[in-house]
């Protein structure tokens, strides 16, 4: 199960790296506005907030990659960052859009369930 867990953790890290790109660099571009269903006015007004959120997603991706890099010694690091991903996903689903549960929290839950014995 370790290989499967590491593959899914890698995919979760890639997802969060993509979220970072969307929020930090594409937020006010047509693709970003379509993705988040925002108007040009809202995107312009909230650009710095989205960039801040994107930075946090980048930290989540970096933490998961760090845990993968550590190998077996990175179990606690992987668990910590997966817990952060899951909590952020649940919070986002409750406060912003239920869809976040499926694109963020559930992949984190799957990765964590494969990681735990």
N, C-alpha and C positions, 0 to 999 in steps of 0.2 A: 504493500500500500504506500510505501514511502515514495516510490517513483510517481505513482498516480497523484499523490498529495502534492509533490513538488511541481508537477506539470500544471495542476489546477492553480496552485499558488502563483506560478509564473504567469498564467493567464489572468489572474486577478490583478497582479502587478501591472501587466500590460493594459488592462482595462483602466486602471487608475492613472497610468501614464497618458492614456488617450483622453481621459477626463481632464487631466491637467492641460493638455494641448487645447482641447475645446474651450475650456474656461479662461485660460490665460491668453491665448493667441487668436482664437476664432470666434470669441463671444459676440463681437459686433460685426462679424463678417456674415455674408448671406448663409453660408453653411451652418455657422453657429446659431444664427437667429432661427433658421428652420429647425435645427435640432432641439432648441429650447423653446420654440414657438414664442419668440419675443418680437416686439416691434423695434424698429431702428432707434426710436426715442428711448425706450426702456433699456435697450442694450447699451446705448451711449451713457445713460445715467447710472447704470449699475456695473459698468466695465471694471472699475477698481475692486468692487466687492467680488465679482466673478473671478478676477485674477487672484485675489486672496484665497478664495475657495479652491482654485486650481492649484495654488501652491501647496495647500494641505493635501490635496490628492497626490501631488508629486512626492510629498513626504511619505504617504502611505505606500506608494509604489517603491520608493527607495528602501523603506524599512523591510518590505517583503523580499526585495532582491538581496538585501543585506542578510536576512535570515537564510535565504537559499545559498548564498555565497559561503556562509558558515557551515553548511552541511548539517551533520547530526548535532553539532554543538549549537545550532541556531534554532532549536525547537522552541525555546521560550520566546525568542525574538519573533518567530513566525506566528506563534499563538497570540502574542501581544498585538501585533499589527493586524492580524485577522480579526481579533476582537474589536479593534478600532474601526476596521472596515464594516463589520456587522453593525456595530452601534451607530455609526454614521449613516449606514443604509436604512436602518430602522427609523432613526430620527428624521431623515429626509423623506421617507415614505409617509410618516405621520404628519410632517409639517409642510411638505412641498407637493409631492406627487407619489401616489401609491406605486407607480411604475419603478421608482428607485429601489423598492424592495427586491424586485426581480433582477435588476441589472447590477446591483451592488451588494445587498445583504445576502441574497441566496447564494451567489457564487462564493462569498466568504464563508457561509455556513457549510457548503459542500466541501470547500478546501479544509476547513477546520475538522469536519467529521472524518475526512480521509487521513488527517494528520494524527488524530487521537487514536489510541489503541482500542 
